[in-house]
């Protein structure tokens, strides 16, 4: 009889321990799997960054800000369709579900880099500082590259 009541308590303790260990481990984290900053003509002062963030933790996180030294301002934008018109909308954050991913693309959510301090050159490494709603910050480095026109071209690109 007594054992029965103890078991659930142990189970809870064990779960707590496992969870607290997981949150400290470097393995369970948010990582960038791919990404780039779009190369633009020198006359264009703004560009966009696209990347995929994978959330390997047990709780959803929210990307709430981005900053970079190469531009005056970096903003989170999404593209919405409003009465057949496609509009860019500045948003407060992007949610990354637990064990899910956030993929930033030209046709969806993305990061706008506004007011570039100098034109970006191909293959340049751009560092972005990501800020999450739990107070964590993370630095990522993305290469500058031209947007492939279509998937086939991108595929071709990877084999070289």
N, C-alpha and C positions, 0 to 999 in steps of 0.2 A: 504494500500500500504506500509506504513512504517513498519507495523508489520512484513510483509513478509521478509523484509531485516534484521530485528533484529533477527528473529528466528534462522537462521543458526549460527549467531554469538554466541547466547546463547548456542546453541548446542555444538559448538566448545569449548567454555569456560567450559561447563559442562564436556565434554570429557577430557579436560586437567586436570581438578580437579580430576576426577575419576582416571585417570592414575597416577597422582602424588601421590594420596593417596595410591593407590595400591602398588606403588613401596616402600613406607615406611612401609607398613603393614607387620607384621611378618608372616601373613598367606600366602601371595604370595611369595613363596620362592622355593628353590631347596631342596628337602629332600631325604634322603636315606631310601628306604623301606626295603631292605634286603641286606645281603651280608656276606661274610666271607673271611678270609685269609686261604689259603690252607695249611694244615699241611703237612710238608715234612719230610723225614728221616733226622736225625740229621746231616748226612754227606753232605746234599745238602745245599749250601749256598744261594740259591735263592728260592723265592716262588712267588705266584701270589695272587692278591686280586681281588675278583669278587663282584660287588655290583650293585644295581639298583638305579639310581638317577632319581627322577621325578622332572620335571621343572613345577612349578605351576605359573610361571610368564608369562607376556604377551610378553616377547621377548626371542628369542633363546639365550642360553648361551653356552659357550664353555669351557670345562674343559681343562686347558692347563698345569697343573702340579700337582704332588702329592709329598708330602714328608712325611717321618715317622722317628721316632727316633729308630725304631728297625732294620733299614737297612741303608746301606751307600747311596743307591740310589734307587729312585722309578721312573719308566718310564712308559709312556703310550705306549702300544703295540697293534697292531692289527694283525690278521692272514689273510694273503692273499694267494690265490692259484695262483701259477705262473707256467704255463706249467705242471700242474698236481702235482707240488710239493707244499706242504704247508709250508709257510715261515712266521716267525715272523718279523714284521716290526715295528720299532720305529716310532711313529707318534707325531706330534706337538700338537694335541688336538683332543678331541671328541666333536662333536656338540650335544647339547641337545635341540631339538626343543621346541618352546613355547607350553606349556601344553602337552608335550610329555615326553618320558623317554629314558634314556640311560641304557642299560643292558649290564653289562660286564660278559662275559662267557668264559669258557676254550676254546671254539672253535671260539671265535670272539675277540672283543675288550676286553682288560684286563689291569690291572696294574701289572707290574713286580716289585717285591721288590728284589733288587740285593745287595748281600753282607750283609746278615743278621749278626748282631753283636753277636747274641746268638741264638741257636736253639729255635724255637717257640714251645710252648707246647699246647696241646689241651685245648680248653676253655679259653686260654689266650686272653685278650682284647688288640687289637692292634689299636693304634690311628693313623689315617692318616689325614694329612692336605691337603685339596683340594684347588687348586687355579684356579680361573676362569678369563676369558679374560677381565672382567669388573673391575678387581682389587679386587674382593671379595675373601675372604678366608673362608673356612668352615672346621671345625674339625669333623671327623666321627670316630666312634669306631666300629671295627668289631671283632667278635670272631674268634678264630682259630678253624677250623674244618676239618675233613677229607672229601674229595670230595665223595659224594655218587656216586656209579657206574652208577646208572640209576634213572630215575624219580620215579619209584615204591619204591625204597629203600628210597628216599628222603621223599616221602609221608609217608611212614611207620615211618620215623624218627620224623615227625611233631606231630604224635599223642601221643607220650610219654610225 
